Amino acid sequence: MFTKREIISMKDFSQDEIDCILKKAQELEVYARGEKPSDLLSGKIMANLFFEPSTRTRLSFETAMKRLGGEVLNLGSEEASSISKGETLADTVRVISQYCDVLVLRHPKQGAARMAAEYSSVPIINAGDGAGHHPTQTLLDLYTIKRESRLNGISVAIVGDLKYGRTVHSLAYALALYDTRISLVSPEQLRIPDTIKSDLEGMGAEVFETSELSSVINDVDVLYITRIQRERFPDPAEYRKVAGSYRISVDLLNDVKDNLIIMHPLPRVTEIDVEVDSTKYAKYFKQTFYGVPIRMALLTMLMETDDEA
Ligand code: NCD
């Protein structure tokens, strides 16, 4: 189903396809935990091309590949590569795709992954394109919800920077495929782009917008909070107006649902007090682990040979 396919946007996925990836991830969890060795991807090479900072995404892709017996190439810093001589992204991708079986790209420009796919001879995985999309984060978010809560009949609050946050753009599209009520909580200036909102409504999703976290926090099953994306603001003064808009403290959790889960794609800045980490609601560090089996699932599905598919 997935062999040689690009992973660019959650808009390209059906619910059946997502469920299939989540199921595969569960099968691979034992390898993700390092409890059993595997050579499923032995002889395969993944190239990491990251043009923006990354901790979890890059390293969990590497872990996934290495735990399955594969190899990893890293472009390294822009200064150390031919990009510093003026090489275009198209040429870089055209060249590196000849050295690997799959290429993972993070780039500050929205649309970069879609463009790169036109020049690559191997599947491209979008690991974040500016304020665009971040589909592998969404798959691990859905997997976290499935493992720690349930994926249907729930109410989800997505909180923070809904304008520039690529993780929430991808997540909203995916949740719209499931039976979920979505509350979009943001400062007025950081509302979700209109095109996404109308797409969600067109998909039949139940979407509600507010700037008041207190109006929804006690009714939701999943609280997904995000960082205000400082680096995407054209004007630092505009960032300062909204910085620190939402902050989850232990006090705020007094009347929440007993089975609430709190998620965050991380890194957090001031959105969640460290005291919350030891509550039963906090799932954001577990969420980062779930990135490994999810990325294993994607990598194996993309690199399956035809007779295995
Ligand atoms: C996110 C990203 O890069 O979009 N991080 C991640 O991949 N886990 C979220 C962010 O930077 O705020």
Residues whose N, C-alpha, C, O or C-beta is under 5 A from the ligand:
A	BS01	NCD	R56 T57 G128 H134 R166 T167 R227 P265 L266 P267
